Amino acid sequence: MPEDSAPPKRRRSGGRAGNARGRGPAISQMSWRMVENTDRPTEPLTDEGVAAIHDGAMRILEEIGIEFLNGEGLEILRKAGCTIEGQNVRMGRDFVMEMVAKCPSSFNVMPRNPAHEITVGGNTMLFGNVSSPPNYWDLETGKVPGTREQCQNLLKLTQYFNCIHFAGGYPVEPVDIHASVRHLDVLYDKLTLTDKVMHAYSLGKERVEDVMEMVRIAGGLTREEFEARPHMYTNINSTSPLKHDEPMIDGCLRLARAGQALVITPFTLAGAMAPVTMAGAVAQSISEALAAIALFQYDSPGTPCVIGTFTSNVDMKSGAPAFGTPEYMRATQMTGQMGRFYGLPIRSSGVCAANVPDGQAMWETSNSLWAAVQSGTNMIYHAAGWLEGGLIASPEKFIMDCEVIQMIERYFEPATWATTPDDIALEAIRDVGSAGHFFGVEHTQQRYETAFYQPFLSDWRNFEGWEIAGGVWTAERANKQFKEIIGSFEAPPLDIAIRDELADFVARRKAEGGAPTDF
């Protein structure tokens, strides 16, 4: 593979990335910060449109109902006065809105490194890594089932890139580890290779309880300190249409009772699992999310909850999911508008249907990421590394996506819209007049290093310069950077006693059999 021989472009505000040490930074990147979205959100719905979708969601809850396959959840809702017929639950809009009003509009989550504490809500935007694909792809391997080593490498990218704020689910499913103990090994890796906010899969009592205990140990917290505020979160999906399953409700109830945060994200694909119209799909998605939020708030009032959207469309020729489409963007904007109506923080995703990190992958993901910006999203899942509709995780795509995320971060820096006299630059304009240029004037010389975004991956040379340097395509450059990052990575500091306690816990739980499985 040809290598790019051009010297790396550097950004004065950059610095050592993540905890990559030893041989120095593989790239120069922007510093850690939470992004403040200062733009007005795009709101395609009129006030009448918001009222119509709200009424549609409420009528679904009142007249049609949501199936709860979790027995404990059914009993809680029965005590709350909901109408229960078998596993179908109908609930009145007054009850739902009373419960939703108990949710905080903003909350913080504290990982083991306080420097990486995050705020969920308000105008804050947070970007997370790809989560849960069963397969891995890079330029050397092609598409293969995920392994622990590949999962570890993607976790290293999660830690390394300052624009990634939280560590979602497994960045690739390590199918070389038995399912009964997979959560133990991966959480050990997550807690030792990263120091960012953690996620737990709500897939059974043992997995949830194990992850909470490991996060507690890693933070050096007592049980009381752990439960006093959020230190982690879970994300669940409804089983659309109109259904919540047993383990996900169970996991959320356990986490809520321990004071941890919940993200509720219906997975509604218009034309397949929801109506073909976007308004109908959004109304159904809202009803599924609010039904679960009402349950959790009745059981544990004040639990931090985020309403998620994963509403897109299918290819009506094949039935395959499509992402980054105009319909996906509008559904995301509409759900953001509804989230503000309910006073809830919002989650969306950076997704695509492309199979390799090519042009389609980047325009679909860019559409998804900018829809998140436009919608006022607070948590952006799968922001880096997602391919094939969530079936593939790719390190090259991860790095390419981080370039886009950094551009979004730069877009929101005040320097891009400041209007002080120095920014208006009348004296520089006067000095140059109509016959000169601005390259050499003092105003430019004082600012040229920091005036504009400087990419770490994009190549801005002309064709001839690019060709002389080897004609390296973007994914190839990303692959080279991936190897450099992994080669120079050093895990963030962790007290040896805590590391040993984590290892002992993992060993003990493995000896006990881990979590039960179906096979």
VOGU-3710 file (C-alpha; in Angstrom, 3 decimals, decimal comma):
1> mpedsappkr> 0,000/0,000/0,000  1,472/3,410/-0,904  2,223/5,726/1,974  1,575/9,424/2,181  4,992/11,093/2,436  3,717/14,609/3,087  4,428/16,037/6,552  1,393/16,039/8,840  -0,503/19,274/9,129  -0,500/20,571/12,694
11> rrsggragna> -2,929/22,608/14,701  -1,567/24,848/17,424  -4,501/24,070/19,712  -3,867/20,351/19,254  -1,755/18,171/21,476  -1,217/14,664/22,605  -4,355/12,732/21,856  -6,167/10,647/24,422  -3,482/8,740/26,306  -1,232/7,871/23,393
21> rgrgpaisqm> 2,287/8,339/24,696  5,770/7,063/24,126  6,394/7,948/20,499  4,395/11,151/20,594  1,034/11,899/19,025  0,079/9,979/15,903  -2,004/12,980/14,882  -2,621/16,483/16,149  -6,253/16,893/17,130  -8,591/19,253/18,911
31> swrmventdr> -8,675/19,173/22,691  -11,392/17,473/24,758  -14,481/19,620/25,092  -18,232/19,170/25,184  -19,780/20,841/22,146  -22,318/23,595/22,763  -24,838/23,708/19,920  -25,473/27,441/19,523  -27,630/27,169/16,392  -31,392/27,371/16,447
41> ptepltdegv> -32,772/23,875/15,871  -34,428/22,988/12,596  -38,092/22,473/13,439  -40,098/21,228/10,437  -43,306/20,845/12,476  -45,697/23,716/13,040  -47,313/24,055/16,452  -50,282/22,213/14,969  -47,939/19,484/13,737  -46,410/19,024/17,196
51> aaihdgamri> -49,919/18,815/18,665  -50,959/16,262/16,029  -47,995/13,952/16,660  -48,423/14,290/20,430  -52,118/13,449/20,131  -51,311/10,505/17,869  -48,774/9,151/20,378  -51,222/9,603/23,258  -54,022/7,858/21,370  -51,706/4,929/20,666
61> leeigiefln> -51,062/4,681/24,408  -54,721/5,135/25,359  -56,515/3,156/22,645  -54,071/0,589/21,239  -51,547/0,043/24,023  -47,984/-1,227/24,312  -47,030/-4,841/24,987  -44,799/-5,259/28,063  -43,256/-8,725/28,164  -41,763/-8,038/31,591
71> gegleilrka> -43,898/-9,321/34,466  -42,498/-6,934/37,062  -43,115/-3,989/34,758  -46,708/-5,122/34,243  -47,327/-5,264/37,999  -45,845/-1,796/38,514  -48,087/-0,363/35,806  -51,097/-2,205/37,229  -50,456/-0,515/40,586  -50,162/2,803/38,740
81> gctiegqnvr> -53,735/2,389/37,513  -53,017/1,465/33,891  -55,353/-0,895/32,041  -53,743/-4,326/31,694  -55,081/-7,022/29,379  -52,651/-9,909/29,222  -49,382/-8,160/28,361  -51,027/-5,166/26,720  -50,886/-1,927/28,681  -53,010/1,129/28,000
91> mgrdfvmemv> -52,287/4,318/29,909  -53,953/7,713/29,987  -52,218/10,805/28,672  -52,520/12,638/31,995  -50,625/9,820/33,728  -47,969/9,734/31,004  -47,365/13,478/31,088  -47,261/13,490/34,896  -44,564/10,805/34,810  -42,566/12,448/32,002
101> akcpssfnvm> -42,534/15,702/33,980  -40,513/13,929/36,698  -37,535/13,497/34,322  -34,651/15,960/34,684  -34,132/18,035/31,554  -30,364/17,825/32,054  -28,011/15,679/34,121  -24,323/14,817/34,453  -22,612/11,432/34,274  -19,286/10,977/36,078
111> prnpaheitv> -16,846/8,297/34,820  -13,756/7,175/36,721  -11,835/10,155/35,324  -13,581/13,349/36,466  -12,005/15,233/33,547  -14,304/13,241/31,251  -17,552/14,016/33,089  -20,348/14,736/30,606  -23,523/16,810/30,668  -26,565/15,286/28,950
121> ggntmlfgnv> -29,176/17,871/28,017  -29,443/21,569/27,294  -27,426/22,610/24,246  -24,643/20,088/24,844  -23,735/17,625/22,081  -21,927/14,377/22,906  -20,510/11,902/20,389  -20,105/8,175/21,060  -18,335/5,285/19,366  -19,905/2,638/17,159
131> ssppnywdle> -21,675/-0,013/19,222  -22,692/-3,645/18,760  -21,800/-4,699/15,177  -21,080/-8,435/15,001  -18,528/-7,950/12,202  -15,306/-6,039/11,645  -13,773/-4,638/8,448  -10,437/-3,066/7,670  -8,304/-2,843/4,557  -6,280/-5,918/5,503
141> tgkvpgtreq> -8,924/-8,280/6,869  -12,006/-7,480/4,859  -15,271/-8,424/6,597  -14,718/-10,885/9,441  -16,489/-11,759/12,721  -15,432/-9,513/15,583  -12,695/-10,542/18,049  -11,523/-9,293/21,433  -8,370/-7,809/19,924  -10,396/-5,859/17,357
151> cqnllkltqy> -12,743/-4,719/20,114  -9,749/-3,580/22,171  -8,326/-1,643/19,234  -11,614/0,177/18,673  -11,726/0,968/22,397  -8,265/2,471/22,034  -9,618/4,719/19,284  -12,515/5,616/21,599  -10,063/6,759/24,256  -7,628/8,356/21,825
161> fncihfaggy> -10,008/10,704/20,029  -10,981/13,680/22,149  -14,123/14,220/20,060  -15,553/10,912/21,349  -17,223/11,608/24,679  -18,619/8,274/25,823  -17,924/4,585/25,323  -21,133/2,975/24,102  -21,715/-0,749/23,801  -19,078/-3,137/22,502
171> pvepvdihas> -17,561/-1,327/19,488  -17,520/-4,717/17,827  -18,976/-7,901/19,295  -16,041/-10,170/20,272  -17,555/-13,457/19,232  -14,358/-15,304/20,179  -15,394/-14,870/23,833  -18,250/-17,052/25,098  -21,449/-15,102/25,598  -21,670/-16,075/29,277
181> vrhldvlydk> -18,495/-14,154/30,164  -18,167/-11,739/27,250  -19,462/-8,804/29,264  -16,832/-9,405/31,956  -13,873/-9,373/29,576  -15,123/-6,458/27,503  -15,984/-4,320/30,526  -12,572/-5,044/31,983  -11,058/-3,861/28,698  -13,328/-0,809/28,568
191> ltltdkvmha> -12,531/0,219/32,133  -8,769/-0,231/31,709  -8,304/1,035/28,135  -10,645/4,024/28,516  -11,654/6,398/31,286  -14,794/7,766/29,627  -18,452/7,218/30,519  -19,480/3,538/30,376  -22,522/1,719/29,036  -24,182/-1,512/30,183
201> yslgkerved> -26,280/-3,770/27,986  -29,659/-4,529/29,563  -29,495/-8,202/28,708  -30,268/-9,999/31,925  -29,800/-9,499/35,648  -26,258/-10,865/35,821  -24,831/-8,663/33,091  -26,368/-5,487/34,481  -25,372/-6,206/38,085  -21,833/-7,209/37,028
211> vmemvriagg> -21,287/-4,052/35,017  -22,583/-1,797/37,793  -20,209/-3,473/40,238  -17,239/-3,130/37,863  -17,964/0,552/37,236  -18,216/1,062/40,998  -14,875/-0,671/41,576  -13,149/1,256/38,788  -14,326/4,551/40,262  -13,146/3,623/43,754
221> ltreefearp> -16,672/4,232/45,012  -18,696/2,885/47,882  -22,126/1,517/47,040  -23,685/4,678/48,479  -21,398/6,947/46,426  -22,169/4,989/43,271  -25,925/5,230/43,746  -25,864/8,922/44,699  -25,469/10,070/41,089  -25,113/8,656/37,535
231> hmytninsts> -21,765/7,067/36,734  -22,950/5,028/33,737  -26,022/4,417/31,579  -27,880/1,883/29,510  -29,604/2,174/26,154  -32,601/0,002/25,288  -34,622/-0,450/22,117  -38,285/-1,246/21,960  -39,219/-4,246/19,855  -41,198/-2,297/17,302
241> plkhdepmid> -44,034/-2,282/16,675  -45,415/-1,506/20,138  -43,494/-3,913/22,328  -40,929/-3,846/25,174  -39,137/-7,072/25,991  -38,260/-8,760/29,281  -34,483/-8,190/29,729  -34,341/-4,570/28,625  -37,101/-3,450/30,986  -35,471/-5,508/33,745
251> gclrlaragq> -32,095/-3,865/33,161  -33,551/-0,363/33,174  -35,430/-0,996/36,423  -32,224/-2,206/38,080  -30,185/0,749/36,849  -32,900/3,279/37,725  -33,092/1,952/41,286  -29,316/2,370/41,515  -29,513/5,995/40,347  -28,056/5,453/36,883
261> alvitpftla> -29,136/6,946/33,540  -31,442/5,420/30,909  -31,683/5,994/27,158  -34,887/4,695/25,550  -34,637/4,379/21,778  -37,416/2,785/19,705  -36,105/1,217/16,493  -38,819/2,181/14,022  -38,145/1,639/10,330  -40,879/3,309/8,301
271> gamapvtmag> -42,497/0,882/5,895  -41,539/-2,192/7,939  -41,802/-1,764/11,721  -43,751/1,506/11,595  -46,107/3,324/9,212  -44,618/4,326/5,875  -45,324/7,982/6,623  -42,719/9,768/8,731  -45,340/11,422/10,957  -46,854/8,024/11,713
281> avaqsiseal> -43,444/6,470/12,350  -42,449/9,302/14,684  -45,773/9,151/16,563  -45,342/5,411/17,088  -41,721/5,899/18,196  -42,757/8,584/20,694  -45,481/6,338/22,145  -43,086/3,417/22,614  -40,493/5,602/24,332  -42,903/7,441/26,624
291> aaialfqyds> -44,568/4,217/27,757  -41,244/2,947/29,091  -40,276/6,325/30,563  -43,612/6,454/32,398  -42,902/3,038/33,932  -39,407/4,008/35,077  -40,538/7,340/36,526  -43,407/5,753/38,453  -41,014/3,173/39,908  -38,017/5,504/40,480
301> pgtpcvigtf> -39,083/9,152/40,236  -36,453/11,532/38,907  -34,453/8,855/37,077  -32,377/10,536/34,331  -34,009/9,525/31,029  -33,149/10,325/27,419  -35,627/9,892/24,576  -33,969/8,339/21,540  -34,809/8,235/17,862  -33,818/5,548/15,398
311> tsnvdmksga> -36,541/6,282/12,893  -35,524/5,786/9,298  -36,960/4,089/6,234  -36,444/0,838/4,394  -35,613/0,310/0,745  -39,056/-0,584/-0,542  -37,464/-2,705/-3,296  -35,533/-4,989/-0,943  -36,717/-4,271/2,601  -33,158/-3,375/3,639
321> pafgtpeymr> -32,726/-0,519/6,154  -31,645/2,826/4,718  -29,867/5,528/6,720  -28,762/9,099/6,146  -31,755/9,591/3,854  -33,873/12,749/3,626  -36,566/10,879/5,535  -34,095/9,918/8,276  -33,010/13,546/8,610  -36,569/14,832/8,850
331> atqmtgqmgr> -37,575/12,139/11,354  -34,583/13,076/13,507  -35,485/16,765/13,367  -39,120/15,995/14,168  -38,196/13,808/17,129  -35,849/16,503/18,407  -38,743/18,937/18,266  -40,952/16,505/20,191  -38,201/15,867/22,741  -38,098/19,575/23,536
341> fyglpirssg> -41,891/19,557/23,795  -41,598/16,893/26,517  -38,560/18,521/28,176  -36,375/15,448/27,612  -32,741/15,138/26,471  -32,489/13,633/22,979  -30,435/10,812/21,436  -29,909/10,139/17,719  -27,215/8,354/15,688  -24,486/8,736/13,083
351> vcaanvpdgq> -25,369/5,933/10,697  -25,137/4,719/7,107  -26,067/1,716/4,985  -22,766/1,608/3,049  -20,682/-1,566/3,198  -17,189/-0,014/3,047  -15,783/3,427/3,989  -16,454/5,034/0,631  -18,280/8,104/-0,622  -21,718/6,671/0,159
361> amwetsnslw> -20,597/5,924/3,713  -19,456/9,478/4,280  -22,383/11,341/2,718  -24,916/9,176/4,561  -23,052/9,529/7,863  -22,575/13,269/7,341  -26,317/13,592/6,710  -26,954/11,690/9,949  -24,496/13,767/11,978  -25,781/17,087/10,654
371> aavqsgtnmi> -29,348/15,940/11,276  -28,247/15,449/14,885  -26,934/19,012/14,918  -30,114/20,389/13,341  -32,379/18,433/15,690  -30,687/19,630/18,882  -29,593/16,090/19,757  -27,663/15,710/23,008  -26,237/12,177/22,598  -25,116/10,968/19,169
381> yhaagwlegg> -24,705/7,208/19,161  -22,591/5,337/16,585  -20,942/8,633/15,611  -17,701/6,965/14,529  -17,058/3,601/12,877  -20,483/2,338/11,720  -20,999/0,486/8,404  -23,565/-1,832/6,731  -26,516/-0,605/8,754  -24,790/-1,534/12,011
391> liaspekfim> -23,454/-4,937/10,983  -19,819/-3,787/10,545  -17,405/-1,728/12,651  -14,387/-0,300/10,835  -11,327/1,527/12,214  -10,848/3,392/8,934  -14,448/4,585/9,047  -13,985/5,483/12,733  -11,115/7,814/11,888  -12,869/9,273/8,846
401> dceviqmier> -15,934/10,007/10,980  -13,806/11,689/13,639  -12,642/14,151/10,983  -16,284/15,053/10,335  -17,029/15,311/14,068  -14,054/17,618/14,562  -15,342/19,804/11,736  -18,675/20,028/13,560  -16,831/20,971/16,749  -14,920/23,679/14,892
411> yfepatwatt> -18,153/24,919/13,311  -19,435/25,719/16,807  -16,306/27,529/18,013  -17,055/31,224/18,643  -14,170/32,202/16,355  -16,257/31,137/13,358  -18,856/33,844/13,977  -17,113/36,501/16,121  -17,746/40,124/15,091  -15,306/42,208/17,141
421> pddialeair> -13,486/45,082/15,393  -10,502/42,744/14,936  -12,801/40,248/13,211  -14,359/42,882/10,955  -10,725/43,832/10,065  -11,356/47,249/8,530  -7,710/48,300/8,841  -6,518/45,185/7,028  -9,090/45,753/4,296  -7,953/49,393/4,050
431> dvgsaghffg> -4,280/48,366/3,821  -4,860/45,813/1,060  -7,331/47,896/-0,920  -8,443/46,621/-4,281  -5,074/45,681/-5,754  -3,338/43,512/-3,170  -3,875/40,295/-1,232  -4,196/39,339/2,426  -1,496/36,677/2,683  1,232/38,985/3,922
441> vehtqqryet> -0,621/41,551/6,028  -0,042/41,593/9,782  -3,688/40,736/10,501  -3,248/37,433/8,628  0,239/36,737/9,983  -1,012/36,959/13,561  -3,778/34,414/12,916  -2,753/32,090/10,112  -1,996/29,086/12,324  -5,378/29,085/14,065
451> afyqpflsdw> -7,683/30,954/11,657  -9,139/27,851/9,987  -9,807/24,218/10,746  -6,763/22,079/10,010  -7,615/18,475/9,121  -5,692/15,453/10,334  -6,964/13,173/7,563  -8,230/15,211/4,610  -5,658/15,959/1,892  -5,977/19,492/0,481
461> rnfegweiag> -3,145/19,300/-2,070  -3,888/19,536/-5,759  -4,054/16,379/-7,852  -0,409/16,548/-8,949  0,872/16,997/-5,395  -1,356/14,186/-4,159  -0,230/11,890/-6,990  3,473/12,614/-6,428  3,017/11,725/-2,763  1,698/8,301/-3,761
471> gvwtaerank> -1,938/8,950/-4,641  -3,150/7,625/-1,286  -6,946/7,448/-0,992  -8,683/8,532/2,189  -9,363/5,077/3,630  -5,694/4,149/3,081  -4,571/7,241/4,964  -7,001/6,347/7,750  -5,603/2,817/7,894  -2,080/4,180/8,302
481> qfkeiigsfe> -3,207/6,492/11,094  -5,035/3,605/12,767  -1,806/1,606/12,929  0,134/4,594/14,263  -2,458/5,256/16,970  -2,550/1,624/18,114  1,247/1,409/17,997  1,726/4,440/20,258  -1,272/3,943/22,546  -0,837/3,744/26,305
491> appldiaird> -3,816/3,076/28,551  -4,977/5,837/30,888  -3,713/5,630/34,475  -5,497/3,277/36,856  -4,467/2,493/40,412  -2,925/-0,984/40,515  -5,072/-1,993/43,485  -8,226/-1,088/41,547  -6,979/-2,961/38,487  -6,326/-6,021/40,651
501> eladfvarrk> -9,762/-5,754/42,236  -11,374/-5,616/38,791  -9,367/-8,636/37,657  -10,311/-10,570/40,808  -13,981/-9,748/40,276  -13,836/-10,961/36,675  -12,076/-14,168/37,701  -14,611/-14,853/40,461  -17,622/-14,240/38,235  -16,158/-16,437/35,509
511> aeggaptdf> -15,664/-19,225/38,056  -19,323/-18,808/38,999  -20,337/-19,211/35,351  -20,942/-15,597/34,375  -24,372/-14,951/32,880  -26,772/-17,674/31,702  -27,147/-18,106/27,953  -29,542/-19,854/25,624  -26,858/-22,166/24,333
//
